[in-house]
Amino acid sequence: MLNGQVEVTDEIRKIAAEIKSAGKKEIIALRRLLFAKVKQMDLDEEDELRIRWRRTATEILRDGYVYKHKGCSDMCVAYIALARARGLDAKYERLYWPEKKAVHAVIEAPLGVNATSLICSQNSWKRTQDSR
């Protein structure tokens, strides 16, 4: 992920300002806002390759969609920018599910002292060495 992809623009600030919650609720409210604004769409392979890992958070939110089967990285890019706009820490994590040989991107967000939440994670995912 490139830092330019998660730049906090005026457009990102405006969207993030829609959240009225604070603390732990703010983290979940950002997730809900993101899923309300960005839909997962079926795209052909050419369209998927054209957009995935190429758009900024602003472009992802403006476009309003990600690729349904591999859009987790784009959702993370958008979430990090929204979190930064609110002054929140959010860390990109790559998880690996050995049994399925699958990779998944999630956000690690602090929930308080020694507590974190992996947003969108499930099943038997394990952190990879290139998590940030």
N, C-alpha and C positions, 0 to 999 in steps of 0.2 A: 504494500500500500504506500503510495506516495503522499507526502504531507500536503501537496497541492490539492489532492483529491478531497481532503477533509477541511479545506479552508473555510473559516467561518465568515461568510459573506452577509451582506445586509438581508438578503433573501432568507438565508438560514436563520439569522437572528429573529426575523419576523415570524417564521414558522415556529421556532422554539418558544417564542413569547406566548403562543397559544396555550401553553401549559400553565396551569394555575397552582399545581401541587408543589410540595417541597419535600426534601428528604427522600426516604425510601419510596414514597408514593410518586415522586418526580421521575425516578428511574423507570418505573413501570408505566407511568403516563407517557413518557417519551416513546417507549416501545409501542404503546397503543396508537399514539399519533402517527408514528412511522408506518405501521401496518394499515392505518386508515388512509394514508396519503399515497402509499406505494403498493401497487397490486402485483401479484405474481402472475406472469403471462406465459403461455406456450408460444415459443418463437421457433422459427426454423434455425438450423445450425449456423447459417450465414449471419442472420440477425444477432444471434447469441454471441458469436465471436466478435461482431462489430461493437457491441456495447460492454460486454463484461470486462471489468478492470480498466475501462477506458474513460468512464464518466466521473465527473466530480460529484460531490454530495449535492451541490446545487442542481446539477443537470439531472441526477437521479430523481430528486424530489420534484423538479419541474416536469420531467417526462412522466412521472407517476407510475412507472412499472420497472420490474426486473424480470429476468428469465426465471421461470418457475422452478427449474431443476438445478440451477447453479447460481441463483441470485443471492446466496447468503453473503458473499463478499461485498456485493454492492449495498446490501442492507446494512452491513457493518459500517461501511464508509459513511452512509447517510446518518446512522445513529451516532457515530463518533462526532461528526460535525455538529449535530443538534445538541449533544451533551456538552461539547466545548462551548457552544453558544450560551449555555446555561451555567457555565463555570464548573461543570461536573467532570470527573475523571472517568474515562472509558478506555479500556484496553482491548485491542484486537487479539483474538486467540484463534489458532488453527487447531482443530481437533481431528484425531484419526480414529477410525473404528476398524481395528485389525481384522475382525471376522469378515467384514464386508469390503475391506480395502477401499474405504471411502474417506474423503476429507471434507470437513465442514468448518465454516468460519462462524465464530460467535463473538459476542462482546462480554468482557468481564467488567462488571460495574461494582464499585464498593457500596456496601449497604450499611456500614458501620464498623466498629472496632473488630478487626480480624474476621469480617464476614464479607463475602463476595457473592455475586450471582452471575452465573453464565446465562446470558439472555439467549433464549432459543435452543439451548442444548437439550439433548435427550439420549436415551439408550446407553450404549457402552462406549461413548466417545472418550478419547485420551488426548491430552495436550501434545502437540508436536514441538520439536525443538525450535521451529521458526516462529513461534508465537511472539507477539510484541506486547 
